[in-house]
């Protein structure tokens, strides 16, 4: 268990143009939009759905969204002199079978001219968040804004439920929908196996020796990948799903290994006689960024995919304990000096492997375990503040952050 403690310290610190991401919003003017309830019957699920849809439009950062929804007839062109450029009418029908059907119209707020008219349905109404997310994505696409497809992706996370016990849960990005996938014992560090999100890796400490498993999300089929003394964690997966970066400790101290799924071969990348963990592919998978305590404290280093010399990437902070990568970019968590922002504060920073530029992304609380979206324009992270564990979404191009608290338990690690 000492390795569990060590890796948790380095991953989370005890409890998340040039070659930098521009966060100057390119959209000069965000259109005003209001969501309208055009349903015939009152419904609790309808109210939740409409509130979530409003939230999705806000999180997109591409619209100036009215805080609450209004009521309008669905088929009438009358928009009641709306002061919004856009009106999104929603007709929500909760069927006795449990099916939820929604028809939407996106119209011009001045003259009622229709931009979008589409029907949606989902067989289980408890999955209504994904219905809302898909509608927001379509509205966003119809207006020609940068994609927000990441809203429809699953988030997977481990949640502590008791000492020595954790569960693995699949959710939407707002935590409005959650489903527990793995129960019993200590199950941590889930990582999606591919972009289709139909399987994931996770570490189990329930069979004596730490073991890495691959679990199919839909069939429930479980496959043992590797076991190792001390610890084993899959921290990153190549784009084609064929290669894994794994932290293992077969020689007492943890190192980064490259594991090939096709032939079950593994290659040791780091050989430092200390702690190296949390490997992430970078620079089109030609390099690896990882966390090491070779300076006497956790910091960010870079090496070739073939191993060799390790280069220090960060020169500020004394506890830089988790990171994520996209292309040439790295977002990492760092403990700020007490004199600057108070005791025990961790913030997220953005750097590039191509420049020395650093951009601070968060301010206050414990912001840990960042994860880039596939398009590199958003970052998912864990925020600890006031004893509450939340999922945070950082929209880089708009420099805005949104938080979604977990009502019960504490989030250990995340992926999306």
WOCORGI-V328303 format. One line per field, one symbol per residue. phi: phi as a letter, one per 30 degrees, with the letter a starting at -180 (. if undefined). burial: # if it has 16 or more other C-alpha atoms within 10 Angstrom, else .. Layout:
# WOCORGI-V328303
phi=???
burial=???
This chain:
# WOCORGI-V328303
phi=.ddddddddddbhig..cdbddccddddbcddbbccdcdccdaddddddddddedddddeicbccddbdccbddcdddchheccdbbcdbccbcdedjdccbcbbcbddcbiddcbbbcbabdcddceeddddddddddedddideebedddddcbbcbdcaeibbccbcbddcidcbbdcbbiicbbhdbedaddhcabcaccccbicebccccddcdidcbdcabadiaabccabdedidbbcbcbbdcicdbcbcccddbhcbbdccbddacbbhdbdbhhidbbcacbcdcjadbcbbbddcijdccdcbbbicaccaabbaiccbcbcbdddeddbjdiccbcbcbbdcbcdbbdcbajiccbhdbddddicbbcacccaiiccbdccccddchbbbcbdddbjbdcabaa
burial=..#..########.##...##..........########.....##..#################...#..###..#.#..#.###########....############.#........#...#.##############.......##############...############.#...#..##########..#.#######....#######.........#############....#######...#######........###....#########.#.#######....########.#..#.###...#########.##########.......#########.......##.##########..#########....##########.##.####...#######
